[in-house]
Every structure is written in structure tokens, then in C-alpha cells.
Amino acid sequence: MHETAESLFDLKYSLAKNLLKRKISKKKIDDLLIFLQRYITFADQGYNVKFDKEIGALTGNQISMGIREMVLDKAEKKGVEKATISFILSLWETGNYTVSQIASLLKVSEEFVQNTIASK
């Protein structure tokens, strides 16, 4: 098992290292690194930490937060946005609330509420 985890780590590290050598936009590199971290994980958390540290060394610690934290942050934001959109539509469908009231309740802009309603 340890040998398999070590082989997977070596492959994952090699992919990340080659990716960072290419002239690709920072966003694409970040997205691909997130993919490597999120979908190619280790049962032993130590390897995930080791991977983050190695990527930090490769990038000169230019990544301000660990890749895992980036993944969680993005997932959380998407989850919050989906919940907000769902709630906006639910409130709107009741017919009891105006765009202004919904925006005020959810602490979002009226434009966001209007765009959400228009896109349903």
C-alpha cells in the first residue's frame, strides 16, 4: 500500500512540476492543480500535506493558501451561491417579495436578484 501511495505521489508531483513549466495562464494552472489535489487524493493525509509543501517549494510559495484550502474555499462559495440562488427563486415565486426586499434580506445587490430571476 505504501509503495502504491508513493508511486501515486511521484506521478502527481511529476504532473504538477511539468504543468508549472508550461506557459499556461495562472488560472488554468491553479485549476489543474486543484484537480490534481481534489480528484487524486491519498488515504494517508500526510501525502496530501507533502504534496502541498512540494508545490509550495516549486512555486516559490506564490500560492497564498494551500491547494486543499483553495478547493474548499471555491466549493464553499459555489455552495453558498447555489443556496442563495435557490432561496431567491423561492422567495420570488411566492409573490410576496419585491426584488428590493429579497436583495435586502439576502444582503445581495438588486442586480444579482434581477439576473437570477431572469435566468431561471
N, C-alpha and C positions, 0 to 999 in steps of 0.2 A: 504493500500500500504506500509506504513512504517513497519507494522508488517511483511509483506512478505519479505521486504528487510532485516529486522533484522534477520529473520529466515534463509534466504539465507546466510547472513553474518556468522551466527553461524555455519551453516553446512560447509561453505567454510573454515572457521577458524579451525574447528574441523578436517577436512580432511588434511589441511596443518600441523596441530600440530601432528597428527598421522603419517603422512608421514615423518616428521622430526625425529621422534623417531625410525624409522626403520633403519636398517643397509643397506642402499642403497647408491650407488655411488653419489657423489655430482652432477655430470652432470644429472643423472636421476632425482634427487630431483629438480634441477633447472628447468629441462624440465617440470616436473609435476607441479611445482609452476607456471611456465609460462602458462601452460594450464589452471590452475585454474584462473589466472588473466585475460587471454585473452578471454576465452570462457564462463566464468561465471562472467559476469560483472553486475554492478549496474547502474541503470539510474541516481542515485544520486552519483556524483563523490566523495562525502565525504566518502562513504563506500569503494571506491577503495583506497583512501588515508589511511583510517583507517586500511584496510587490510594490505597494505604495511608496516605501522608502527607496527602492531601486529606481522607480520612475522619478521621484523627487531628485535623486542624485543625477539622473540623466538630463533632467530639465533645468538643473541648477536651482531647484526648489522654486521654480517660477509658478508652479501650481499652488495657489494660495490655500486651498483646502485639499484634504485627501480625496482621491477619486471616489472612494466609497461615500464620503460625505457629500460630494457633488451629486452623485447618483440619488442619494436620499433626498437632498435638497430639491432637485428637479422633480422627483417623483411626488414629493410633498406639495410642491407648487402646482403641479398638474392636478393632483387630487383635490386641492383646495379650489382650484379654478373650476373643475368639473362640478364640484358640490355647489359652488356659487352659481354657476350657470343653471344647474338643475333647480336651485332654490328660486332664482329669478323667474324662470319659466313657470314654476308652480305658483308663485305669488301673482304673476301676471294673469295666469289662466283663471284665477279666482274672480277676477274682475273687480276686486275690492281695493286695489292699489294702483296708484299712478306711477309713471316712470320715476318721477322725482321722489316719491315715498320709498320705492324699492331701493333706489340709489342711496338714500339716506339711511335706511335700515341696514343695508349691507356694507355701507361705507365704500362704495364704488362710484365711479362717475356716471352721470346720466347717459353719456355717450356709450359707455360699456353696456348699460342696461338696454338701451335702444338697439345697439348692434346685436346683442344676444337675442332679443325678441325678433328682430328682423331675420336672423339667420336660422330660426327654428323651422 
